[in-house]
């Protein structure tokens, strides 16, 4: 259960729901306990699935906005669809916001947020130029 506890804490961090931990655990244990370490494997697995779904929906929205902004910036194929090779190359070389040079679809929520902020700033500067 120790690894699962660490994983749940990691997901709580990624989803920015750390302050909701006790309430979430209470919900998934039907009020039995507010402690992750006292969850059954089934309860913990259900909480993990719930947090992963939240994490993916947040990441999906940020990823979509990055793709949209970079398409507006001109990173499209001749048929108007996103040029994922150019987008990934750009994302991998974005600098300090992606120091491990990850591709767009492998960024963590924290990394995705940083990259999105940088792309937003780049677009603002371009529009104001």
N, C-alpha and C positions, 0 to 999 in steps of 0.2 A: 504494500500500500504506500510505502514511502515514495517510490518513483511517481506514483499516480498523484500523490499530494504535491510534489514539486511541479508536476505537469499542470495541475489545476491552478496552482499559484501563478505559473507562467502564463496560462491562458487568461487568468484574471487581470494580470498586468497588461497583456496585449490588448484586451478588450476595454481596459480602463474601468474595470468593475471591482477593483480591490476593496473599495469601501462598501460594496454590496455582498461581500463574501458570506457573512453570517446569515443574511436573509436568503441568499441563494441556497446555501447548504440546508437551512431550515426547510425551504420549499421542496428540495429534492429528497429530504429525509422525512417529509410529511410531519415536520415539527418535532421530530425525535431528538435532534442534536444540531447545534450550530457549528460543530467542529468537523473539518474535513477528515481528520484521522479516524473519526468514529463512523464514517460512512461505510456502507457495505460496498462491495465491488460493483454491484448493479447500480446503486445510487450514484457512485462516483463516475461510472461509465456514462450514465445519462447526463450528469452535469458536464462532463467533458464534451459530449456530443453537442449539448446546448451551447457551450462556450465556443466551440469550434465553428458552429453555425453563425454565431454573432461575429466572430473574428472574420470569417470568410465574407460575410455580407459587408462589413466595413472595408475590408481590403478590396473587394470587388468594386465598390463604389469609387474608391480613390483611384484604383487602376483604370477604371473607365474614364474618369476625368483626365488623368494623365494622357491616355491614348487620344482622347478628344482634343485636348489642347495641343498636343504634338502634331496631330493631323491638321489642325487649323494653322499651325506653324509651317506646314508644308511637307510633313513626313508621311506622304501617301504614295501609293503606286499609281500608274497611269490610269487605272480604272477607278481611282478615287478611294480605294480601300486602304486601311492603315498599312504602312510599310514596317512590319514588325522587326525586320533586320536593322533598319535605321533607328527605330525606336529603341530597341535593345542596346544597340551600339551607343546611342546617346545616353541612355540610363546607366550603362556600365561605366561610362566615362564622365559622369556628372560631377565627380570630385569627392569632397569630404562627406557629402550626404550619402554616398554609396562606396565606402572605402574598400569593401570586399569585392567590388565590381560584379554584383549580382545582376541577373536579368530581371526584367520587370515582373514576371510571374513568379519569381522566387523571393521577392522582398518581403520582409516581415512588416506587420502593421506600422511599427515605429519607423522603419526605413522608408516605407511607402509614404508616410506622412511627411518626412523630411524631403523626399524627392518631389512630392506634389507641391510643397511650399516653394521649392526652388523653381519648378516649372511655372508655377503661378507668378512668381517674381519676374521670371524671364519674359513671360507674356505681357505683364504690366509695363516693363521697360520698353518692349517692342511697340506696344500700343501708344505709349507716351513719346516715342521718338519722332 
